[in-house]
Amino acid sequence: MSNQNLVTTEWLDAHLGEPDLAVIDASWYLPQANRSGHAEYVAAHIPGAVFFDIDSIADPSTGLPHMLPKPEAFAAAMSARGLGDGMRFVVYDGAGLFSAARVWWSLRTYGARDVKVLDGGLPRWKAEGRRLESGEVRPLPRTFTPRLNEEAVADINSVSRALATGSAQVVDARPIDRFRGEAPEPRPGVRSGHMPGSFNLPYAELITYGHLKSAQEIKQAFETAGVDLTKPIITSCGSGVSAAILALAAETVGRPVVALYDGSWTEWGSRPDRPVAIGAARHD
């Protein structure tokens, strides 16, 4: 599969150390995984990689997890990690393909033009016996100019309008049992179920062994979920992480999504003024 958003381990290994290339470790895990992305980064990472913590590089004012930071905060975080204007970025994570997509989306949303995800992530890199290093990487600061694409970030009101008017399809990346309300949400105070009128495409159906599936398989997955790739899409999930995997997959098949719902189900499900549906999705 030819994908302008992915690079291979072979490519990255050959280009490591180039002055305009930055490697970013975006490892993050759900609480039940009992894994620390930062601890694993310190123990072993791709040489030269800096760590991007989506929990700390976030907007703390909302009370929601890892929301996209304000422009000034994002620029400061990038600068402190030596990530600047005009650079090429390669993002990876310790799961193969999970939180790297979120950082890919964040960088793109803030105007970075050349952002790739490492195909297979750190598991593939390690399996191939490629070089690793430990400890923190602290490069010299660079200037990053934030250019926020506000339209790429959906809020609760724009999602409500899309559901009410049909102006965009809202596609939820959570597992089917959580979408149907058959399993509890991992965060306290968040109701089970889904947004009435939304579609369900679990992100795991787009990935095999840490790699995006083929373009044909991706198209089939969207079709099976009832999603029309020719119509506008807003992606959602539990907290805005796996929604980015859907965005990455859709762009792979030439259908970029219009926005990602940053608050996702953590926001919607905790708001008593928003309706919740239980069971399988129902669409006309």
C-alpha contacts under 8 A as a table, 3 or more apart, distances in Angstrom:
res1	aa1	res2	aa2	distance
1	M	214	S	6.09
1	M	215	A	6.86
3	N	6	L	5.59
3	N	252	T	6.01
4	Q	7	V	7.86
4	Q	116	K	7.54
4	Q	252	T	7.73
5	N	115	V	6.85
5	N	116	K	4.70
5	N	117	V	6.11
5	N	248	L	7.77
5	N	252	T	7.45
6	L	116	K	5.07
6	L	117	V	4.80
6	L	118	L	5.78
6	L	119	D	5.78
7	V	11	W	6.41
7	V	12	L	6.97
7	V	90	V	7.81
7	V	116	K	6.27
7	V	117	V	6.26
7	V	118	L	5.17
7	V	119	D	5.82
8	T	11	W	5.20
8	T	12	L	6.39
8	T	118	L	6.04
8	T	119	D	5.42
8	T	120	G	7.95
9	T	12	L	5.14
9	T	13	D	6.01
9	T	118	L	6.73
9	T	119	D	6.94
9	T	120	G	7.91
9	T	124	R	7.57
9	T	125	W	6.21
10	E	13	D	5.25
10	E	14	A	6.28
11	W	14	A	5.26
11	W	15	H	6.38
12	L	15	H	5.14
12	L	16	L	5.92
12	L	118	L	7.96
13	D	16	L	5.48
13	D	130	R	7.81
15	H	18	E	5.97
15	H	21	L	7.81
16	L	21	L	7.34
16	L	47	P	7.70
16	L	48	G	7.89
17	G	21	L	7.09
17	G	48	G	7.40
18	E	21	L	5.43
19	P	22	A	7.91
20	D	86	G	7.45
20	D	87	M	4.83
20	D	88	R	6.04
21	L	87	M	5.87
21	L	88	R	4.80
21	L	89	F	5.97
21	L	90	V	7.64
22	A	48	G	7.74
22	A	49	A	7.00
22	A	83	L	6.78
22	A	87	M	6.92
22	A	88	R	6.12
22	A	89	F	4.94
22	A	90	V	6.35
23	V	46	I	7.80
23	V	48	G	6.66
23	V	49	A	4.58
23	V	50	V	6.51
23	V	89	F	5.91
23	V	90	V	4.90
23	V	91	V	5.98
23	V	92	Y	7.89
24	I	49	A	5.10
24	I	50	V	5.07
24	I	51	F	5.91
24	I	52	F	6.50
24	I	89	F	7.18
24	I	90	V	6.12
24	I	91	V	4.71
24	I	92	Y	6.38
25	D	41	Y	7.17
25	D	45	H	7.44
25	D	49	A	6.02
25	D	50	V	5.94
25	D	51	F	4.84
25	D	52	F	6.04
25	D	91	V	6.07
25	D	92	Y	5.33
25	D	93	D	5.67
25	D	100	A	7.67
26	A	37	G	7.68
26	A	51	F	6.23
26	A	52	F	5.09
26	A	53	D	6.44
26	A	54	I	7.47
26	A	91	V	6.55
26	A	92	Y	5.87
26	A	93	D	5.09
26	A	94	G	8.00
26	A	99	S	6.07
26	A	100	A	5.22
26	A	103	V	6.64
27	S	37	G	4.69
27	S	38	H	7.27
27	S	41	Y	7.74
27	S	52	F	7.77
27	S	53	D	7.56
27	S	92	Y	7.21
27	S	93	D	4.25
27	S	94	G	5.35
27	S	95	A	7.33
27	S	99	S	6.01
27	S	100	A	6.85
28	W	36	S	7.02
28	W	37	G	4.95
28	W	53	D	7.37
28	W	54	I	7.42
28	W	93	D	7.40
28	W	94	G	7.83
28	W	99	S	5.80
29	Y	33	A	6.23
29	Y	34	N	7.79
29	Y	35	R	6.33
29	Y	36	S	7.04
29	Y	37	G	6.80
29	Y	99	S	7.65
30	L	33	A	5.59
30	L	34	N	7.71
31	P	34	N	5.85
31	P	35	R	7.59
36	S	39	A	5.27
36	S	40	E	6.22
37	G	40	E	5.29
37	G	41	Y	6.13
37	G	94	G	7.47
38	H	41	Y	4.90
38	H	42	V	6.22
38	H	51	F	7.14
38	H	53	D	7.51
39	A	42	V	5.22
39	A	43	A	6.29
40	E	43	A	5.05
40	E	44	A	6.18
40	E	45	H	7.73
41	Y	44	A	5.30
41	Y	45	H	5.27
41	Y	51	F	7.08
41	Y	134	S	7.32
41	Y	135	G	7.63
42	V	45	H	7.01
42	V	134	S	5.30
42	V	135	G	4.54
42	V	136	E	5.98
43	A	133	E	7.79
43	A	134	S	5.01
43	A	135	G	6.45
44	A	132	L	5.94
44	A	133	E	5.40
44	A	134	S	4.63
44	A	135	G	7.48
45	H	49	A	6.65
45	H	122	L	7.80
45	H	132	L	5.43
45	H	133	E	5.53
45	H	134	S	6.18
46	I	49	A	5.62
46	I	122	L	7.76
46	I	131	R	6.90
46	I	132	L	4.99
46	I	133	E	6.32
47	P	131	R	7.13
47	P	132	L	5.62
47	P	133	E	5.41
48	G	137	V	6.29
49	A	137	V	6.67
50	V	81	R	6.43
50	V	136	E	7.41
50	V	137	V	5.63
50	V	138	R	7.33
51	F	81	R	7.95
51	F	137	V	8.00
52	F	57	I	7.35
52	F	103	V	7.93
53	D	56	S	5.54
53	D	57	I	5.92
54	I	57	I	5.13
54	I	58	A	6.25
54	I	66	H	5.50
54	I	103	V	7.62
55	D	58	A	5.90
55	D	65	P	6.74
55	D	66	H	4.72
56	S	66	H	7.24
57	I	66	H	7.20
57	I	68	L	7.77
57	I	69	P	6.45
57	I	73	A	7.62
57	I	74	F	6.83
57	I	77	A	6.71
58	A	65	P	7.87
58	A	66	H	4.88
58	A	67	M	5.17
58	A	68	L	5.30
58	A	69	P	4.38
58	A	70	K	7.87
58	A	74	F	7.84
59	D	62	T	6.57
59	D	66	H	6.78
59	D	67	M	5.32
59	D	68	L	5.91
59	D	69	P	4.31
59	D	70	K	6.43
60	P	63	G	6.12
60	P	64	L	7.43
60	P	65	P	7.99
60	P	66	H	7.83
60	P	67	M	7.59
62	T	67	M	7.64
64	L	67	M	6.40
64	L	239	S	7.97
64	L	263	G	6.74
64	L	266	T	7.21
64	L	267	E	6.94
65	P	239	S	6.49
65	P	263	G	7.95
66	H	239	S	7.60
66	H	240	G	7.96
67	M	240	G	7.75
67	M	262	D	6.21
67	M	263	G	6.84
68	L	106	S	7.10
68	L	262	D	7.22
69	P	73	A	5.97
69	P	74	F	5.57
70	K	73	A	5.44
70	K	74	F	6.16
71	P	74	F	5.16
71	P	75	A	6.08
71	P	110	Y	7.83
71	P	146	P	5.75
71	P	147	R	7.74
71	P	148	L	6.97
72	E	75	A	5.17
72	E	76	A	6.18
72	E	146	P	7.53
73	A	76	A	5.12
73	A	77	A	6.19
74	F	77	A	5.16
74	F	78	M	6.18
74	F	146	P	7.36
75	A	78	M	5.15
75	A	79	S	6.06
75	A	143	T	7.71
75	A	144	F	5.40
75	A	145	T	6.34
75	A	146	P	5.90
76	A	79	S	5.10
76	A	80	A	6.10
76	A	144	F	7.74
77	A	80	A	5.24
77	A	81	R	6.49
78	M	81	R	5.26
78	M	82	G	6.45
78	M	83	L	4.99
78	M	84	G	6.78
78	M	142	R	7.86
78	M	143	T	7.98
78	M	144	F	6.37
79	S	82	G	5.13
79	S	83	L	5.46
79	S	84	G	6.19
79	S	141	P	5.00
79	S	142	R	4.84
79	S	143	T	5.47
79	S	144	F	5.85
80	A	83	L	7.47
80	A	139	P	7.94
80	A	140	L	7.57
80	A	141	P	5.14
80	A	142	R	7.30
81	R	138	R	6.60
81	R	139	P	6.24
81	R	140	L	7.49
81	R	141	P	6.32
81	R	142	R	7.87
82	G	138	R	7.68
82	G	139	P	5.24
82	G	140	L	5.43
82	G	141	P	4.40
82	G	142	R	4.96
82	G	143	T	7.98
83	L	87	M	7.16
83	L	141	P	7.34
83	L	142	R	5.96
83	L	143	T	7.44
83	L	144	F	6.70
84	G	87	M	5.98
84	G	141	P	7.99
84	G	142	R	4.88
84	G	143	T	4.91
84	G	144	F	4.32
84	G	145	T	7.64
85	D	112	A	7.64
85	D	142	R	7.69
85	D	143	T	6.24
85	D	144	F	5.00
85	D	145	T	6.47
86	G	112	A	7.99
87	M	114	D	7.38
88	R	113	R	7.95
88	R	114	D	5.13
88	R	115	V	6.20
89	F	114	D	6.23
89	F	115	V	4.75
89	F	116	K	6.16
90	V	115	V	5.94
90	V	116	K	4.77
90	V	117	V	5.54
90	V	118	L	6.35
91	V	100	A	5.65
91	V	101	A	7.96
91	V	103	V	7.23
91	V	104	W	6.71
91	V	115	V	7.51
91	V	116	K	6.21
91	V	117	V	4.83
91	V	118	L	6.00
92	Y	96	G	7.38
92	Y	97	L	7.33
92	Y	100	A	5.07
92	Y	117	V	5.89
92	Y	118	L	5.24
92	Y	119	D	7.99
92	Y	121	G	4.96
92	Y	122	L	6.53
93	D	96	G	5.90
93	D	97	L	6.44
93	D	98	F	6.80
93	D	99	S	6.35
93	D	100	A	5.36
93	D	121	G	5.49
93	D	122	L	5.93
94	G	97	L	7.82
94	G	121	G	6.40
94	G	122	L	5.11
94	G	123	P	6.30
95	A	98	F	6.08
95	A	121	G	6.98
95	A	122	L	7.23
95	A	123	P	6.86
95	A	210	G	6.75
96	G	119	D	7.48
96	G	120	G	4.69
96	G	121	G	4.18
96	G	122	L	6.08
96	G	123	P	5.78
96	G	124	R	7.22
96	G	209	Y	7.17
96	G	210	G	3.93
96	G	211	H	6.81
97	L	100	A	6.26
97	L	101	A	7.02
97	L	119	D	7.56
97	L	120	G	6.46
97	L	121	G	6.21
97	L	207	I	7.64
97	L	210	G	4.96
97	L	211	H	6.43
97	L	212	L	7.76
97	L	245	I	7.98
98	F	101	A	6.06
98	F	102	R	7.66
98	F	241	V	7.50
98	F	242	S	6.50
98	F	245	I	6.95
99	S	102	R	5.16
99	S	103	V	6.75
99	S	241	V	5.98
99	S	242	S	7.09
100	A	103	V	5.27
100	A	104	W	6.12
100	A	117	V	6.68
101	A	104	W	4.87
101	A	105	W	6.12
101	A	117	V	7.06
101	A	241	V	7.38
101	A	242	S	7.51
101	A	244	A	5.31
101	A	245	I	5.44
101	A	248	L	6.76
102	R	105	W	5.12
102	R	106	S	6.16
102	R	240	G	7.45
102	R	241	V	5.21
102	R	242	S	7.18
102	R	243	A	7.82
102	R	244	A	5.11
102	R	245	I	7.30
103	V	106	S	4.85
103	V	107	L	6.06
104	W	107	L	5.40
104	W	108	R	6.21
104	W	115	V	6.30
104	W	116	K	6.97
104	W	117	V	6.89
105	W	108	R	5.12
105	W	109	T	5.93
105	W	244	A	6.30
106	S	109	T	5.04
106	S	110	Y	6.28
107	L	110	Y	5.17
107	L	111	G	6.51
107	L	112	A	5.39
107	L	115	V	7.25
108	R	111	G	5.16
108	R	112	A	4.93
108	R	113	R	6.43
108	R	115	V	7.03
109	T	112	A	7.40
109	T	147	R	7.72
109	T	148	L	5.82
109	T	149	N	5.38
109	T	150	E	7.80
109	T	152	A	6.52
109	T	153	V	7.98
110	Y	146	P	5.29
110	Y	147	R	4.89
110	Y	148	L	4.38
110	Y	149	N	6.33
111	G	146	P	6.41
111	G	147	R	4.88
111	G	148	L	6.26
111	G	149	N	7.14
112	A	115	V	6.75
117	V	121	G	7.81
118	L	121	G	5.11
119	D	124	R	8.00
119	D	210	G	7.44
119	D	211	H	5.84
119	D	212	L	7.75
120	G	123	P	6.48
120	G	124	R	5.06
120	G	125	W	7.46
120	G	209	Y	7.30
120	G	210	G	4.75
120	G	211	H	5.04
121	G	124	R	5.76
121	G	125	W	6.48
121	G	210	G	6.88
122	L	125	W	4.86
122	L	126	K	6.03
123	P	126	K	5.24
123	P	127	A	6.05
123	P	210	G	7.85
124	R	127	A	4.96
124	R	128	E	6.22
125	W	128	E	5.43
125	W	129	G	6.69
125	W	130	R	5.78
126	K	129	G	5.10
126	K	130	R	5.89
126	K	131	R	7.98
127	A	130	R	7.74
149	N	152	A	5.68
149	N	153	V	7.53
150	E	153	V	5.59
151	E	154	A	6.97
151	E	258	V	7.49
151	E	259	A	6.60
152	A	258	V	6.08
152	A	259	A	4.15
152	A	260	L	6.26
153	V	259	A	5.32
153	V	260	L	5.37
153	V	261	Y	6.12
153	V	262	D	6.33
154	A	158	S	5.97
154	A	159	V	6.49
154	A	234	I	7.50
154	A	259	A	5.59
154	A	260	L	5.53
154	A	261	Y	4.45
154	A	262	D	6.32
155	D	158	S	5.46
155	D	159	V	6.26
155	D	261	Y	5.83
155	D	262	D	6.62
155	D	263	G	6.87
156	I	159	V	5.17
156	I	160	S	6.15
156	I	261	Y	7.40
156	I	263	G	7.28
156	I	267	E	7.79
156	I	268	W	7.07
157	N	160	S	5.00
157	N	161	R	6.24
158	S	161	R	5.07
158	S	162	A	6.19
159	V	162	A	5.04
159	V	163	L	6.23
159	V	170	V	7.40
159	V	234	I	7.74
159	V	261	Y	7.27
160	S	163	L	5.21
160	S	164	A	6.13
161	R	164	A	5.04
161	R	165	T	5.92
161	R	166	G	7.90
161	R	167	S	7.72
162	A	165	T	5.34
162	A	166	G	5.26
162	A	167	S	4.94
162	A	168	A	5.19
162	A	169	Q	7.10
162	A	170	V	7.50
163	L	166	G	5.42
163	L	167	S	7.38
163	L	168	A	7.18
163	L	169	Q	7.24
163	L	170	V	7.07
163	L	196	P	7.64
163	L	197	G	6.14
163	L	198	S	7.22
166	G	169	Q	6.68
167	S	232	P	7.17
168	A	231	K	6.93
168	A	232	P	4.70
168	A	233	I	5.19
168	A	234	I	6.42
169	Q	198	S	6.81
169	Q	199	F	7.33
169	Q	227	V	7.27
169	Q	231	K	7.41
169	Q	232	P	6.15
169	Q	233	I	4.72
169	Q	234	I	6.03
170	V	197	G	7.73
170	V	198	S	4.97
170	V	199	F	6.12
170	V	233	I	5.93
170	V	234	I	4.79
170	V	235	T	5.76
170	V	236	S	6.91
171	V	198	S	5.81
171	V	199	F	4.63
171	V	200	N	5.66
171	V	201	L	6.56
171	V	227	V	7.77
171	V	233	I	6.92
171	V	234	I	6.21
171	V	235	T	4.88
171	V	236	S	5.92
172	D	179	F	7.65
172	D	198	S	6.85
172	D	199	F	5.91
172	D	200	N	4.81
172	D	201	L	5.97
172	D	202	P	7.11
172	D	235	T	6.06
172	D	236	S	4.65
172	D	237	C	5.00
172	D	243	A	7.06
173	A	200	N	6.19
173	A	201	L	5.11
173	A	202	P	4.33
173	A	203	Y	5.01
173	A	235	T	7.37
173	A	236	S	6.14
173	A	237	C	4.74
173	A	238	G	7.79
173	A	242	S	6.14
173	A	243	A	5.62
173	A	246	L	6.96
174	R	178	R	6.47
174	R	179	F	6.17
174	R	200	N	7.23
174	R	201	L	7.23
174	R	202	P	5.08
174	R	203	Y	6.81
174	R	237	C	5.14
174	R	238	G	6.31
174	R	242	S	7.60
175	P	178	R	5.59
175	P	179	F	6.30
175	P	201	L	7.81
175	P	202	P	4.91
175	P	203	Y	7.54
175	P	204	A	7.91
176	I	179	F	4.95
176	I	180	R	6.05
176	I	200	N	6.97
176	I	201	L	7.88
176	I	202	P	6.51
177	D	180	R	5.22
177	D	181	G	6.12
177	D	182	E	4.95
177	D	183	A	5.38
178	R	181	G	4.99
178	R	182	E	5.86
178	R	183	A	4.91
178	R	184	P	6.56
178	R	185	E	6.72
178	R	192	S	6.58
178	R	193	G	6.37
179	F	182	E	7.65
179	F	192	S	7.44
179	F	193	G	5.16
179	F	194	H	5.29
179	F	200	N	6.94
179	F	278	I	7.76
179	F	279	G	7.68
179	F	280	A	7.92
180	R	183	A	7.82
180	R	192	S	7.69
180	R	193	G	5.17
180	R	194	H	6.67
180	R	277	A	7.73
180	R	278	I	5.21
180	R	279	G	4.22
180	R	280	A	5.58
180	R	281	A	7.67
181	G	184	P	6.95
181	G	192	S	4.58
181	G	193	G	3.89
181	G	194	H	7.23
181	G	278	I	5.35
181	G	279	G	6.36
182	E	192	S	7.51
182	E	193	G	7.67
182	E	279	G	7.66
183	A	192	S	7.12
184	P	191	R	7.75
184	P	192	S	5.82
185	E	188	P	7.39
185	E	190	V	6.27
185	E	191	R	6.87
185	E	192	S	5.94
187	R	190	V	6.01
187	R	266	T	7.52
189	G	270	S	6.08
190	V	265	W	7.95
190	V	266	T	6.15
190	V	267	E	7.97
190	V	269	G	4.95
190	V	270	S	4.60
191	R	269	G	4.89
191	R	270	S	6.23
192	S	269	G	6.99
192	S	276	V	7.91
192	S	278	I	7.66
193	G	269	G	7.83
193	G	276	V	5.95
193	G	277	A	5.48
193	G	278	I	4.87
193	G	279	G	7.31
194	H	198	S	7.16
194	H	265	W	7.60
194	H	269	G	7.79
194	H	276	V	5.53
194	H	277	A	5.23
194	H	278	I	6.59
195	M	198	S	5.52
195	M	268	W	7.82
195	M	275	P	6.68
195	M	276	V	5.39
195	M	277	A	6.00
196	P	275	P	6.92
196	P	276	V	6.19
196	P	277	A	5.26
196	P	281	A	7.62
197	G	281	A	6.94
197	G	282	R	6.74
197	G	283	H	6.50
198	S	281	A	6.95
199	F	225	A	6.68
199	F	226	G	7.11
199	F	227	V	7.06
199	F	281	A	6.40
200	N	225	A	6.19
200	N	281	A	7.38
201	L	205	E	7.31
201	L	221	A	7.37
201	L	222	F	6.90
201	L	225	A	5.79
202	P	205	E	5.76
202	P	206	L	7.78
203	Y	206	L	5.58
203	Y	207	I	7.13
203	Y	242	S	6.30
203	Y	243	A	7.62
203	Y	245	I	6.48
203	Y	246	L	6.43
204	A	207	I	5.34
204	A	208	T	7.75
205	E	208	T	7.88
205	E	221	A	7.02
206	L	212	L	5.91
206	L	213	K	5.60
206	L	217	E	7.62
206	L	218	I	6.05
206	L	221	A	7.16
206	L	246	L	7.89
206	L	249	A	7.29
207	I	210	G	6.06
207	I	211	H	5.40
207	I	212	L	4.62
207	I	213	K	5.39
208	T	211	H	5.28
208	T	212	L	6.38
208	T	213	K	6.14
212	L	249	A	7.16
213	K	217	E	6.00
213	K	218	I	6.24
214	S	217	E	5.15
214	S	218	I	6.17
215	A	218	I	5.07
215	A	219	K	6.20
215	A	252	T	6.86
215	A	253	V	5.71
216	Q	219	K	5.15
216	Q	220	Q	6.15
217	E	220	Q	4.99
217	E	221	A	6.10
218	I	221	A	5.07
218	I	222	F	6.41
218	I	249	A	6.77
218	I	250	A	7.69
218	I	253	V	7.49
219	K	222	F	5.32
219	K	223	E	6.17
219	K	229	L	7.82
219	K	253	V	7.13
220	Q	223	E	4.97
220	Q	224	T	5.96
221	A	224	T	5.13
221	A	225	A	6.25
222	F	225	A	5.10
222	F	226	G	6.47
222	F	227	V	5.23
222	F	228	D	7.24
222	F	229	L	7.22
223	E	226	G	5.07
223	E	227	V	5.38
223	E	228	D	6.55
223	E	229	L	7.81
224	T	227	V	7.44
228	D	231	K	5.66
229	L	232	P	7.41
229	L	233	I	7.69
229	L	250	A	7.77
229	L	255	R	6.32
230	T	255	R	7.13
232	P	257	V	6.44
232	P	258	V	6.09
233	I	257	V	4.99
233	I	258	V	5.75
233	I	259	A	7.07
234	I	257	V	6.06
234	I	258	V	5.91
234	I	259	A	4.91
234	I	260	L	5.41
234	I	261	Y	6.65
235	T	243	A	5.21
235	T	244	A	7.34
235	T	246	L	6.67
235	T	247	A	6.76
235	T	257	V	7.32
235	T	259	A	6.65
235	T	260	L	4.83
235	T	261	Y	6.05
236	S	239	S	7.83
236	S	240	G	6.22
236	S	242	S	7.79
236	S	243	A	4.81
236	S	260	L	6.18
236	S	261	Y	5.21
236	S	262	D	7.43
236	S	264	S	5.12
236	S	265	W	7.16
237	C	240	G	5.67
237	C	241	V	7.05
237	C	242	S	6.06
237	C	243	A	5.12
237	C	264	S	5.44
237	C	265	W	5.97
238	G	241	V	7.46
238	G	242	S	7.70
238	G	264	S	5.62
238	G	265	W	4.78
238	G	266	T	5.69
239	S	242	S	7.92
239	S	262	D	6.95
239	S	263	G	5.95
239	S	264	S	5.18
239	S	265	W	6.31
239	S	266	T	5.67
239	S	267	E	7.96
240	G	243	A	5.39
240	G	244	A	6.89
240	G	260	L	7.35
240	G	261	Y	6.61
240	G	262	D	5.03
240	G	263	G	6.33
240	G	264	S	5.64
241	V	244	A	5.69
241	V	245	I	7.48
242	S	245	I	5.05
242	S	246	L	6.90
243	A	246	L	5.30
243	A	247	A	6.51
243	A	260	L	6.73
243	A	261	Y	7.87
244	A	247	A	4.81
244	A	248	L	6.09
244	A	260	L	7.12
245	I	248	L	5.00
245	I	249	A	6.10
246	L	249	A	5.05
246	L	250	A	6.04
247	A	250	A	5.20
247	A	251	E	6.21
247	A	256	P	6.67
247	A	257	V	5.82
247	A	260	L	7.63
248	L	251	E	5.29
248	L	252	T	6.23
248	L	256	P	7.92
249	A	252	T	4.97
249	A	253	V	6.79
250	A	253	V	5.43
250	A	254	G	6.53
250	A	255	R	5.13
250	A	256	P	5.58
250	A	257	V	6.69
251	E	254	G	4.87
251	E	255	R	4.92
251	E	256	P	4.30
251	E	257	V	7.13
252	T	255	R	7.31
252	T	256	P	8.00
257	V	260	L	7.61
261	Y	264	S	5.22
263	G	266	T	6.24
263	G	267	E	5.01
263	G	268	W	7.34
264	S	267	E	5.74
264	S	268	W	6.37
265	W	268	W	4.85
265	W	269	G	5.28
265	W	270	S	7.87
266	T	269	G	5.53
266	T	270	S	6.16
267	E	270	S	5.40
267	E	271	R	6.43
268	W	271	R	5.37
268	W	274	R	6.45
269	G	272	P	7.57
269	G	274	R	7.51
269	G	276	V	7.34
271	R	274	R	5.72
272	P	275	P	7.58
